[in-house]
């Protein structure tokens, strides 16, 4: 039995779809979801549904009873009053459950930066979560992408209406990227395999060596209209987040993350691409995902 968290989220939904596309009857699937009404009819017909949050120990216990594999993802909560506390609230119930309910393998969405990232907000909290889960001894794979291409979808309106997108990164510095489809594909492959053991990171680094300005050039070509990068300062970034209702703690965490990315470079050119696990190029993603989002 496989348990999937965040089955209506950007990554979890794709993981679940890939599991459902596997040969029927090959594995049982159970999902934890806050709002079961958001699940498609296909999903509701094929999986067991446990309503609630996977931060709730009782919900997690119910979902994991009789399960041996778990897809784990801590959802972002922009109103959280503590970044570290938010990750800890999800992690501690899982740590207590592992070993007592038969969960043998955990696949988690983490991040690049282990051993490098310091004081990096949500990135540091995610890496600390990895360490806490691995301390239980469970077989573990941490999926480690850099900047998600899908982060740009939130700026589709700005790209369409003003021909501009905003990033708090150096214009000419390589920013490694990854498409969420590649994270989902790798996660599903691991979840369907009950033979792997031990604990390892799985880097997911796309094939491109593009700077933010290079990304703007690709977007312009794909949309056949000029699109430019507007670099924003960390201070302005935090101000914008607060204006959109993000808590001060969450906004500060994201600000610390952008500063760490700039100063420590762990999403940069020194990271080798991993074509076996992250084959999607930025132009392909722009053609297949960003262009429809911007142009409808």
C-alpha positions in Angstrom: 0.0 0.0 0.0 1.2 3.5 -1.0 0.1 6.6 0.9 0.2 9.9 -1.0 0.1 13.3 0.8 -0.9 16.5 -1.0 -2.8 14.6 -3.7 -4.4 17.8 -5.0 -1.2 19.9 -4.9 1.0 20.7 -7.9 3.4 17.8 -7.4 1.3 15.4 -5.4 -1.5 15.4 -8.1 1.0 14.4 -10.7 2.5 11.7 -8.5 -1.0 10.3 -8.0 -1.8 10.4 -11.7 1.4 8.4 -12.5 0.6 5.8 -9.9 -2.9 5.4 -11.2 -1.4 4.9 -14.7 0.6 1.9 -13.5 -0.8 -1.5 -14.3 -4.1 -1.8 -12.5 -4.0 -3.8 -9.3 -0.2 -3.6 -9.1 -0.5 -1.6 -5.8 -3.1 -0.2 -3.4 -3.2 3.6 -3.0 -4.4 5.7 -0.1 -4.5 9.5 0.0 -4.6 12.1 2.8 -6.5 15.1 1.7 -8.1 18.1 3.5 -10.9 18.5 1.0 -11.9 15.2 -0.7 -14.3 17.1 -3.0 -11.2 18.4 -4.9 -10.3 14.9 -5.9 -11.3 13.9 -9.5 -13.9 11.2 -10.0 -11.1 8.9 -11.4 -9.2 9.3 -8.2 -12.2 8.7 -5.9 -13.0 5.5 -7.7 -9.5 4.1 -7.5 -8.1 5.1 -4.1 -8.8 5.0 -0.4 -9.4 8.5 1.0 -8.5 9.6 4.5 -9.8 13.2 5.1 -7.6 15.6 7.1 -4.1 16.9 7.4 -1.0 14.7 7.5 0.2 17.0 10.4 -2.6 15.4 12.5 -1.1 12.3 14.2 -4.5 10.5 14.2 -5.0 11.1 10.5 -1.5 10.1 9.7 -1.8 6.9 11.8 -5.1 6.0 10.1 -3.6 6.5 6.6 -0.4 4.6 7.2 -1.9 1.6 9.0 -1.0 -1.4 6.7 1.0 0.8 4.3 4.7 0.3 3.5 5.5 3.2 1.2 4.8 6.9 1.7 5.1 10.0 -0.5 5.8 12.9 1.8 5.5 16.6 1.0 5.1 19.4 3.5 2.7 22.0 1.9 3.7 25.6 2.0 1.6 27.6 4.4 2.2 31.4 3.8 0.3 32.3 7.0 2.4 30.2 9.3 3.8 32.0 12.3 7.1 30.1 12.2 8.9 28.4 9.3 10.7 25.9 11.5 7.6 25.3 13.6 5.6 24.6 10.5 8.0 21.9 9.3 8.3 20.5 12.8 4.5 20.2 13.2 4.5 17.8 10.2 7.7 16.0 10.9 7.2 14.9 14.5 4.0 12.9 13.9 5.8 11.1 11.1 8.9 10.4 13.2 6.7 8.9 15.9 4.8 6.7 13.5 7.7 5.3 11.5 8.7 1.9 12.9 5.4 1.2 14.6 3.1 1.0 11.5 5.1 -0.8 8.9 6.1 2.2 6.8 9.4 1.0 5.3 10.1 3.5 2.6 9.6 7.3 2.5 10.0 9.5 -0.7 10.1 13.2 0.2 10.3 16.4 -1.8 13.3 18.2 -0.4 15.8 20.6 -2.1 19.3 21.0 -3.2 21.7 22.6 -0.7 22.5 19.9 1.8 25.8 20.7 3.5 25.9 24.1 1.9 22.7 26.0 2.7 23.0 28.1 5.9 20.3 30.3 7.3 18.2 29.7 4.2 14.7 30.0 5.5 12.4 27.3 4.1 15.3 25.5 2.5 17.1 25.1 5.8 13.8 23.9 7.4 13.3 21.3 4.7 16.8 20.0 5.0 16.5 19.8 8.8 13.3 17.8 8.2 15.3 15.3 6.1 17.8 14.8 8.9 15.1 14.3 11.5 13.3 11.6 9.4 16.5 9.9 8.4 17.4 9.6 12.1 14.5 7.0 12.4 16.4 4.7 10.1 13.7 4.4 7.5 14.7 3.7 3.9 14.6 7.2 2.5 14.9 9.1 -0.8 15.1 12.9 -0.7 14.2 14.4 -4.0 16.3 17.5 -4.4 15.3 20.0 -7.1 16.6 23.6 -7.4 14.3 26.5 -8.6 11.0 25.1 -9.8 10.0 26.3 -13.3 6.4 26.4 -12.1 7.3 29.2 -9.8 6.9 31.4 -12.9 3.2 30.5 -13.3 2.3 32.9 -10.5 3.5 35.7 -12.8 1.6 34.7 -15.9 -0.6 37.8 -15.7 2.4 40.1 -15.4 4.2 38.4 -18.3 1.0 38.7 -20.4 0.0 42.2 -19.5 3.4 43.9 -18.9 6.0 41.7 -20.5 7.9 41.4 -17.3 8.6 38.9 -14.5 10.3 39.5 -11.2 13.1 37.5 -9.5 15.4 38.4 -6.6 18.4 36.9 -8.3 21.4 38.2 -10.2 20.6 38.7 -13.8 23.6 37.0 -15.3 24.2 34.2 -12.8 23.1 30.6 -13.8 19.9 29.6 -12.0 19.4 25.8 -12.2 15.8 24.8 -12.7 13.5 21.7 -12.6 10.0 21.0 -13.9 7.6 19.5 -11.4 6.7 16.7 -13.9 10.2 15.3 -13.4 9.9 15.3 -9.6 6.6 13.5 -9.9 7.9 10.9 -12.4 10.9 10.1 -10.2 8.7 9.9 -7.1 6.3 7.5 -8.7 9.1 5.3 -10.0 10.5 5.0 -6.5 7.1 4.4 -4.9 6.3 1.6 -7.3 9.6 -0.1 -6.5 9.7 -2.0 -3.2 13.3 -3.1 -3.5 15.4 -0.1 -2.7 17.0 0.4 0.6 19.2 2.9 2.6 19.0 6.7 2.5 20.1 8.9 -0.4 19.5 12.2 -2.0 18.2 12.2 -5.6 19.3 15.5 -7.4 16.8 16.7 -10.0 18.6 19.3 -12.0 17.3 20.2 -15.5 19.6 20.3 -18.6 19.8 24.1 -18.9 22.6 26.5 -17.8 20.4 29.7 -18.1 20.7 32.9 -16.2 17.5 34.8 -15.3 18.1 37.0 -18.3 18.6 33.9 -20.4 15.2 32.6 -19.1 13.6 35.9 -20.2 15.1 35.4 -23.7 13.7 31.9 -24.0 10.3 33.1 -22.8 10.3 35.9 -25.4 11.1 33.5 -28.2 8.3 31.0 -27.1 5.7 33.7 -26.7 6.9 35.7 -29.8 6.8 38.9 -27.8 9.4 40.8 -25.7 9.6 39.7 -22.1 12.2 41.1 -19.7 13.4 40.3 -16.2 13.0 42.9 -13.5 15.4 42.1 -10.7 13.9 42.9 -7.3 15.7 43.4 -4.0 15.1 41.1 -1.1 13.6 44.0 0.8 11.1 44.7 -2.0 10.4 41.0 -2.3 9.5 40.8 1.4 7.3 44.0 1.2 5.4 42.5 -1.8 4.9 39.2 0.1 3.5 41.1 3.1 1.2 43.1 0.9 -0.3 39.8 -0.3 -1.1 38.6 3.2 2.0 36.4 3.8 2.9 36.3 7.5 6.1 38.1 8.6 7.8 34.9 9.6 7.1 33.2 6.3 8.1 36.3 4.3 11.3 36.6 6.2 12.0 32.9 5.6 11.6 33.4 1.8 13.8 36.5 2.0 16.5 34.6 3.9 16.2 31.9 1.2 16.8 34.3 -1.7 19.7 35.9 0.1 21.3 32.4 0.7 20.7 31.4 -2.9 22.5 34.6 -4.0 25.4 34.3 -1.6 25.9 30.5 -1.4 25.2 29.6 -4.9 23.8 26.1 -4.4 21.3 26.4 -7.2 24.0 27.6 -9.6 26.3 26.5 -12.3 28.4 24.3 -10.0 25.5 21.8 -9.8 25.7 19.3 -12.6 22.6 18.5 -14.6 20.9 15.1 -14.0 19.3 14.2 -17.4 18.2 10.8 -16.2 16.0 12.2 -13.4 15.2 15.7 -14.8 15.1 15.7 -18.6 12.7 18.6 -19.2 14.4 21.6 -20.7 13.2 25.1 -19.9 12.2 25.9 -23.5 10.1 22.7 -23.6 8.4 23.6 -20.4 7.7 27.1 -21.6 6.1 25.8 -24.8 4.0 23.2 -23.1 3.1 24.8 -19.8 3.9 28.5 -19.6 2.7 29.6 -23.0 -0.8 28.1 -22.5 -0.9 29.7 -19.0 0.0 33.2 -20.4 -1.9 33.2 -23.7 -4.8 31.0 -22.7 
